[in-house]
Amino acid sequence: MDQTVCTTGFFDSRVLDRRGTIAATDLLVRAFTADFSLMSSLQGLVFNTLDLVPPVKIMFARQTIF
């Protein structure tokens, strides 16, 4: 099998993951730099959810670590 075909196939298969990670990172940056009291409450809710619901925390960690 041609190495170029394998490489192209790999990159094509990673498109959705890469876009999702970029969108999540952008959302986090925008959320944590916003200066709204409602946003502060939402941030606390998100962190508490990550702490209290281990499957969500694991899913989030897997998405951001790779």
C-alpha positions in Angstrom: 0.0 0.0 0.0 1.3 3.4 -0.9 2.4 5.4 2.2 0.8 8.6 0.8 -2.6 6.9 0.7 -2.2 5.6 4.3 -1.2 9.1 5.5 -4.1 10.8 3.6 -6.6 8.3 5.0 -5.4 8.9 8.5 -5.6 12.6 8.2 -9.1 12.3 6.7 -10.2 10.2 9.6 -9.0 12.7 12.1 -10.8 15.8 10.6 -13.9 15.6 12.9 -11.8 15.0 16.0 -9.5 17.9 15.1 -12.3 20.3 14.4 -14.1 19.3 17.6 -11.0 19.8 19.7 -10.4 23.3 18.1 -14.0 24.3 18.7 -13.9 23.1 22.3 -10.6 24.9 23.0 -11.9 28.1 21.4 -15.1 27.8 23.5 -13.1 27.3 26.7 -10.9 30.3 26.0 -13.8 32.5 25.2 -15.8 31.3 28.3 -12.9 31.9 30.7 -12.0 35.3 29.4 -15.6 36.6 29.5 -16.4 39.0 32.4 -20.1 38.2 33.1 -21.5 37.0 36.4 -23.7 34.5 34.6 -20.6 33.1 32.9 -18.9 32.7 36.3 -21.8 30.6 37.6 -21.8 28.5 34.4 -18.0 27.9 34.8 -18.6 26.7 38.4 -21.4 24.4 37.2 -19.2 22.9 34.5 -16.3 22.3 36.9 -18.7 20.7 39.5 -20.2 18.5 36.8 -16.7 17.3 35.8 -15.9 16.5 39.5 -19.2 14.8 40.3 -19.8 12.8 37.1 -16.6 10.8 36.4 -17.7 9.5 32.9 -18.1 13.1 31.7 -14.7 13.9 33.2 -13.1 10.9 31.5 -14.7 11.8 28.2 -13.5 15.4 28.4 -10.0 14.3 29.4 -9.7 11.8 26.5 -10.9 14.5 24.1 -8.4 17.1 25.3 -5.3 14.9 26.0 -4.9 13.3 22.6 
